[in-house]
Amino acid sequence: MAKKLKYYKGELLEYEIYELVDWYDPILRKPTIPYLFNSKESAEKAGYIAVSMSETLVALGGLGLSANQVGLSHRVCSINMGKEIWTMFNPMIIEKSGEI
């Protein structure tokens, strides 16, 4: 997919709209791997992934999107919270209730 540009809070951001993988793609059945923030390049790439995941979620009109659904193996997800979209790297469930 072609890269796109947009201004956000006075900053020019580059991103792309990811395509969903096929339902039968093996990446959907593999455990995701943690995203490592161990260099300046990885931090910059994280920003690109975050914007691309958010914009893809908006384009698809979804409520949530996991990185493996768009072919990325890292532990990243975007969630539509109504007025905001949160993109989380390496999320972990640390507590849960018995109620739904």
N, C-alpha and C positions, 0 to 999 in steps of 0.2 A: 504494500500500500504506500502511496506517496506521503511524504512528510508534509505537515501543515504547520502554520505559525499563527499565534494569537497573542494579543496583549492581555496581561492579567496583572492588576495592581502596579502598572507602570513598567512591567517587565515583559520582554518578548520571549515567549516560550515555544519551543519546537516539540511536536508530538505527532503521533499517527493514530489512526483508528484501526485497532486490531480486528482481525477476522476470527470468528469463533471456529474452533476445531470441530471436526466431525464427531458425532456421538461415540463412534467406535475407536477413536484415536487412543492409542495406548497411554498417552501422557495423562489421561483422566484417571487411570488406575494406578499410577505410580505415586509414592509419597513425594510431597514437595520438599525442596531443600531451603534452608534458611538463607536469606539475603545477607551478604557480608558487606559491611561498611568499613572496609579496611584500606581504602585509598580515596583520593580526591576524585578519581575517575569513576569509582563505584558509587560515590555519593551523587555525582552529576548524572550518572545513568539512572539512579534511583528516582531523581526528579523527572527525568524523561518518562520512565515507566509509570510513575504516579499520575502525571498529566495524561499520558496515553490511555491508561486504564480508566481514569475518570471520564475522559471524553468518549471513550468507547462505550462506557456504561450509559452515558447520556444519549449517544447515537442509537443504541439498542433499546432505549426506554426501559431499562431493567432496574431492579432493586438491589442486586448484588452481582459481583463478578469476581471470579477467582482467576489468578494468573494462568493456571493450567488450562482454563477454558479457552484461552487465546494462544496456547502453545508455549507459554513460559513455564519453566520448571521451578521458579522461586516461590517462596511462601509469601505471597502478596495478595491482597483482596481490596476491592473497592465496594463501598456500601452507600446507597442513596439514603440519606437521612432526612429527606424532604427539601429543606432549603440549602443543604450542603451535601457534598459527597466526601466521605472519608476514605482515604487510601491508607491501608495499614501494612507495614512490613513486619514479618515474623510475629503475627498475632498469636497469642496463647490464651486458652481458657484457664483461668486460675481459680474460678469459683463458679458453682452452678447451684441453682435451687431445684427443688423437686417439682415445682410447678411450671407449667408452660405459660 
